[in-house]
Amino acid sequence: MRTNKLSQDASDSTRGIIYQLCVAVQKCYEMIAEQKVLVESLGDVTIEGHEQVETKYYSDHLTDNHSNFWNTLHNWIQDDFDSSPYISLILYTPQQFGKMATISEWNNSGLERRLGILRKIHKNSEERESARTKRTSEKKSKIPDSLSHQRFVLNASRQEKLRDVIGKFVIEACSPELPELHAIIKQRYIKGILDGKKDDFLNALIGFITQPQSERGQNWEISYEAFERKVGDLTSLYHRETRVFPRKYLDDPKKPNGQLLDEHCNHVFVQKIEDIEYFVVIPDAINDYVAAVKTVHDEFKNYEVPVSRTKNYTTELVRLYNTRYRTACRNCMDIISDSQTFYDNLTSEEPREFEGFERPPDAFRNGLLHTQMDDDEKNLQWRIEKK
């Protein structure tokens, strides 16, 4: 991957490499059986026997004399580059064409028209160079690289190869920027994986493409069969992992701090615990309440969990509560002691599975139960009434 010019930030070169790797992933998905994608072997990205792709991650305009255009053409005219195996030779860049760029007509032009575009650009470059040397008397100064490449490309000795190359040359300007390309690959190719896991899936594929295990001197290539196996392995892994209940807010053993306690001390669910004088469990109850609410509001959207699933789960939870509550009331001997036992029994009972996931943590089930206690309309309570 050639260096890019998006800004002065040194991270741009890294972004250019990531861009090249994303294009490589995209081309791997476009492979058919028995093909290979090669990276930095015959060019930036190659589908063996099909396409040669040069990626240029620049932000300035693609003009008639831009180095990206002429460097690419210059490389493909070299004696050691064999263009015959390829159907397409592609310059892939997010650059927009300059307003005056005649190469903007390239893809819609035939072979002779393309030759005419190149010759006219070269003629104008020679005229500018002649005017410059006359004006500055710097006849021995270094000529621009673009002009040097133009002279090389349009040399009469290379006309046969030039015709072959430009007949296959496609300019994919205005291609997606890196974030957009990343999103396109996820949407177009990564199927059967929840949106919240697609970034991890694609990052794993990029890691596979880099082939860090390869030794120096080995070809950097990905076969159709190897890529298909990797996609299958990752699909199995991430599809299975989507059933693991999201525990981001549920695995933290820390007790709620003073501010959190103060914020929730007046909640109805806390007052109902105070009604049975079970003050020691209040910090855990608040912790579970907050964790469950954050999981539903913040985490479930990454797993495409519809609101109806949480509603169904809480409906079943309330139904179970009502059954256990009636039983506890029938057997009540001491209101406070038996109410605390009822609380312990219900909050330590194994949670039922949540649709689409494995069994949720106790903290999630208990937190949802506290949200139902917080609902005045449901009129749930921990304090047992003697029958």
C-alpha positions in Angstrom: 0.0 0.0 0.0 1.5 3.3 -1.0 1.5 6.2 1.5 -1.6 8.3 1.8 -2.0 12.0 2.2 -5.2 12.4 4.2 -3.6 14.7 6.8 -0.3 15.2 8.6 -1.2 12.7 11.3 1.2 9.8 11.3 -1.8 7.5 11.9 -2.8 8.0 8.3 -0.3 5.4 7.1 -1.9 2.9 9.5 -5.4 3.8 8.2 -4.1 3.3 4.6 -2.9 -0.2 5.6 -6.3 -1.0 7.3 -8.0 0.3 4.1 -6.0 -2.1 2.0 -6.8 -5.0 4.3 -10.5 -4.2 4.2 -10.4 -4.2 0.4 -8.6 -7.6 0.6 -11.4 -8.9 2.8 -14.0 -7.6 0.3 -12.1 -9.3 -2.5 -11.9 -12.6 -0.5 -15.7 -12.6 -0.4 -15.8 -12.1 -4.2 -13.5 -15.1 -4.9 -14.8 -18.3 -6.4 -13.6 -21.8 -5.9 -9.9 -22.4 -6.6 -9.0 -18.7 -6.7 -6.6 -17.0 -4.3 -6.3 -13.4 -3.0 -2.7 -12.2 -2.9 -1.7 -9.2 -0.8 1.5 -7.2 -1.6 2.7 -10.0 -3.9 1.8 -8.8 -7.4 0.3 -5.5 -6.2 -1.7 -4.2 -3.3 -4.5 -6.8 -3.7 -4.9 -9.4 -6.4 -7.5 -12.0 -7.2 -5.3 -14.5 -8.9 -6.1 -14.7 -12.6 -8.9 -12.2 -12.3 -8.2 -8.7 -10.9 -5.3 -6.6 -9.9 -6.2 -3.8 -7.5 -4.1 -0.8 -6.4 -5.5 0.9 -3.3 -4.8 4.6 -2.7 -6.2 6.1 0.5 -6.0 9.8 -0.3 -8.4 12.7 0.4 -7.3 15.2 -2.3 -8.9 15.3 -5.8 -7.8 12.9 -8.5 -6.6 15.2 -11.3 -5.1 14.5 -14.7 -1.5 14.7 -13.4 -2.1 13.1 -10.0 0.6 10.7 -9.0 -1.9 8.0 -8.0 -3.1 7.7 -11.6 0.3 7.9 -13.3 2.2 5.8 -10.7 -0.4 3.0 -11.1 -0.2 3.1 -14.9 3.6 3.3 -14.7 3.8 0.2 -12.5 1.6 -1.8 -14.9 3.6 -0.9 -17.9 6.8 -2.3 -16.4 8.4 -5.2 -18.3 8.2 -7.5 -15.2 4.4 -7.0 -14.9 2.3 -9.5 -16.9 -1.2 -8.1 -17.4 -2.4 -11.0 -19.6 -3.9 -13.1 -16.7 -6.2 -10.2 -15.6 -9.7 -9.2 -16.7 -9.5 -5.9 -14.8 -6.8 -3.6 -13.5 -8.3 -1.4 -10.9 -7.3 1.8 -9.2 -9.4 1.9 -6.0 -9.5 5.2 -4.2 -12.0 7.4 -2.2 -10.7 10.4 -4.1 -13.2 12.5 -6.0 -12.3 13.6 -9.6 -11.1 17.1 -10.0 -13.5 19.5 -11.7 -11.2 19.8 -14.8 -10.0 16.1 -14.8 -10.5 14.6 -18.3 -9.7 11.2 -16.7 -13.2 11.4 -15.2 -14.4 10.2 -18.6 -12.1 7.2 -18.5 -14.4 4.4 -17.6 -16.9 5.4 -20.3 -14.3 5.7 -23.0 -13.1 3.2 -25.6 -9.5 2.3 -26.2 -8.7 5.0 -28.7 -10.4 7.7 -26.6 -8.3 6.6 -23.6 -5.1 6.8 -25.6 -6.2 10.3 -26.7 -6.8 11.4 -23.1 -3.3 10.2 -22.1 -1.6 11.9 -25.1 -3.4 15.2 -24.4 -2.4 15.2 -20.8 1.2 14.4 -21.8 1.2 17.2 -24.4 -0.1 19.8 -21.9 2.5 18.6 -19.3 5.3 19.0 -21.9 4.1 22.5 -22.7 4.1 23.5 -19.1 7.5 22.1 -18.5 8.9 23.9 -21.5 7.4 27.2 -20.3 8.8 26.6 -16.9 12.4 26.0 -18.1 12.3 29.0 -20.3 11.0 31.1 -17.5 13.4 30.0 -14.9 16.4 28.9 -17.0 16.5 25.8 -14.9 16.9 23.4 -17.9 18.8 20.9 -15.8 16.4 20.9 -12.9 14.5 17.6 -12.1 11.3 17.2 -14.1 8.1 16.3 -12.2 7.5 12.7 -11.5 4.2 12.7 -13.3 5.9 13.9 -16.5 8.6 11.3 -16.1 6.0 8.6 -15.8 4.1 10.0 -18.8 7.2 9.9 -21.0 7.8 6.3 -19.9 4.2 5.2 -20.4 3.7 6.8 -23.8 7.1 5.8 -25.2 6.6 4.3 -28.7 8.3 1.1 -27.7 5.6 0.3 -25.2 2.5 1.0 -27.2 1.4 -2.6 -27.6 1.6 -3.2 -23.8 0.0 0.2 -23.1 -3.0 -0.7 -25.3 -3.4 -4.0 -23.4 -3.2 -2.3 -20.0 -5.5 0.6 -20.6 -8.1 -1.6 -22.2 -8.4 -3.3 -18.7 -7.7 -0.3 -16.6 -10.7 0.8 -14.4 -10.7 3.9 -12.2 -12.9 3.2 -9.1 -12.7 6.8 -7.8 -15.2 8.0 -5.2 -14.9 4.6 -3.5 -16.1 4.3 0.1 -14.0 5.9 2.8 -12.7 3.5 5.5 -15.6 3.7 7.9 -18.1 3.4 5.1 -16.2 0.4 3.5 -16.1 -1.2 7.0 -19.9 -0.8 7.2 -20.5 -2.1 3.7 -18.6 -5.3 4.3 -20.6 -5.9 7.5 -23.9 -5.3 5.8 -23.3 -7.0 2.5 -21.3 -10.1 3.5 -21.6 -10.8 7.2 -24.9 -12.6 7.6 -26.5 -14.4 10.5 -24.5 -12.5 13.1 -26.2 -9.9 15.3 -25.2 -6.3 14.7 -23.5 -6.0 18.1 -21.1 -8.8 17.1 -20.3 -7.8 13.5 -17.4 -5.5 14.4 -15.7 -8.3 16.3 -16.4 -10.7 13.4 -14.9 -8.4 10.8 -11.9 -7.5 13.0 -11.2 -11.2 13.4 -11.3 -11.6 9.6 -8.9 -8.7 9.1 -6.6 -10.4 11.6 -6.8 -13.6 9.6 -6.0 -11.7 6.4 -2.8 -10.3 7.9 -1.4 -13.8 8.4 0.9 -12.9 11.3 2.0 -16.5 11.5 3.6 -16.4 8.0 7.4 -16.5 7.8 9.5 -14.0 5.9 9.6 -14.9 2.2 6.3 -16.8 2.1 3.6 -15.6 -0.3 0.9 -13.5 1.4 -2.1 -15.3 0.0 -5.5 -16.5 1.0 -7.1 -19.3 -0.8 -10.9 -19.6 -1.4 -11.0 -22.8 0.7 -9.0 -21.3 3.6 -11.2 -18.2 3.6 -14.4 -20.2 3.5 -13.3 -22.3 6.4 -12.4 -19.2 8.4 -15.8 -17.6 7.7 -17.5 -20.8 8.7 -15.5 -21.0 12.0 -16.2 -17.4 12.9 -19.9 -17.7 12.0 -20.1 -20.7 14.3 -18.2 -19.0 17.0 -20.1 -15.6 16.9 -23.5 -17.2 16.3 -23.0 -19.3 19.4 -21.6 -16.4 21.4 -24.7 -14.3 20.6 -26.6 -16.7 23.0 -24.3 -15.8 25.9 -26.3 -13.3 28.0 -24.7 -9.8 27.9 -23.1 -9.4 31.3 -21.4 -6.0 30.9 -23.3 -4.4 33.8 -24.0 -7.6 35.7 -20.5 -9.0 36.6 -19.2 -6.1 38.6 -19.0 -7.2 42.3 -18.6 -3.7 43.6 -21.3 -2.4 45.9 -23.1 0.8 44.9 -21.5 3.9 46.1 -23.0 6.4 48.4 -24.3 8.6 45.6 -26.0 5.6 43.9 -27.6 4.6 47.2 -28.9 8.2 47.7 -30.3 8.3 44.2 -32.3 5.2 44.7 -33.1 5.2 48.5 -36.6 6.7 47.8 -37.6 4.2 45.1 -40.6 2.2 45.9 -38.8 -1.1 45.6 -36.3 0.0 48.3 -39.2 1.1 50.6 -40.8 -2.4 50.2 -37.6 -4.0 51.3 -37.5 -1.6 54.3 -41.0 -2.7 55.1 -39.7 -6.2 56.0 -36.7 -4.7 57.8 -34.2 -6.4 55.5 -31.8 -3.5 55.3 -28.7 -5.6 54.7 -29.9 -6.6 51.2 -30.7 -3.1 50.0 -27.2 -2.4 48.5 -27.4 -5.6 46.4 -31.0 -4.8 45.4 -30.0 -1.4 44.1 -27.0 -2.8 42.3 -29.2 -5.4 40.6 -31.8 -2.9 39.7 -29.4 -0.5 38.1 -27.5 -3.3 36.2 -30.8 -4.7 34.8 -32.1 -1.4 33.7 -28.8 -0.5 31.9 -28.7 -4.0 30.3 -32.2 -3.5 28.9 -31.6 0.0 27.7 -27.9 -0.1 26.6 -26.9 -3.7 25.8 -30.0 -5.2 24.3 -29.9 -2.8 21.4 -26.6 -4.4 20.3 -28.3 -7.8 20.2 -31.4 -6.7 18.5 -33.6 -7.8 21.4 -37.1 -6.5 20.9 -39.0 -4.9 23.7 -41.5 -7.7 23.6 -39.0 -10.2 24.9 -38.3 -8.2 28.1 -42.0 -7.7 28.5 -42.8 -11.4 28.2 -40.0 -12.2 30.6 -41.2 -9.8 33.3 -44.8 -11.1 32.8 -43.6 -14.6 33.6 -41.6 -13.3 36.5 -44.6 -11.6 38.0 -46.7 -14.7 37.5 -44.1 -16.8 39.3 -43.9 -14.2 42.1 -47.7 -14.3 42.6 -47.6 -18.1 42.9 -44.8 -18.1 45.5 -46.4 -15.1 47.4 -49.7 -17.0 47.8 -47.9 -20.0 49.1 -45.8 -17.9 51.6 -48.9 -16.2 52.9 -50.6 -19.6 53.6 -47.6 -20.8 55.6 -46.8 -17.5 57.4 -46.1 -17.8 61.1 -44.0 -14.6 61.7 -44.5 -11.7 59.2 -41.0 -10.2 59.3 -39.0 -13.4 59.5 -41.1 -15.2 56.9 -41.1 -12.2 54.6 -37.3 -12.1 54.6 -37.3 -15.9 53.9 -39.7 -15.3 51.0 -37.4 -12.6 49.7 -34.3 -14.9 49.9 -36.1 -17.9 48.4 -37.4 -16.0 45.4 -34.2 -14.0 44.6 -32.0 -17.1 44.9 -34.2 -19.4 42.8 -32.6 -20.3 39.4 -33.7 -17.8 36.8 -35.7 -19.0 33.8 -34.0 -18.7 30.3 -34.4 -15.4 28.5 -35.5 -16.0 24.9 -32.6 -16.0 22.5 -30.0 -16.4 25.3 -28.7 -18.8 27.7 -29.9 -18.6 31.4 -29.5 -15.0 32.5 -27.6 -14.1 35.7 -29.5 -13.9 39.0 -28.7 -10.2 39.2 -30.6 -9.5 36.0 -33.7 -11.5 37.0 -33.6 -9.9 40.5 -33.1 -6.4 39.0 -36.2 -6.9 36.8 -38.1 -8.1 39.8 -37.3 -4.9 41.6 -38.5 -2.8 38.6 -41.8 -4.6 38.9 -41.9 -3.8 42.6 -41.2 -0.2 41.6 -44.4 -0.2 39.6 -47.3 1.1 41.8 -49.9 -0.3 39.5 -48.8 -3.9 40.0 -49.0 -3.5 43.8 -46.4 -6.2 44.5 -44.7 -6.4 47.9 -42.4 -8.5 50.0 -44.3 -8.1 53.2 -46.4 -11.3 53.7 -50.0 -11.0 54.9 -51.2 -13.8 57.2 -54.2 -15.7 55.9 
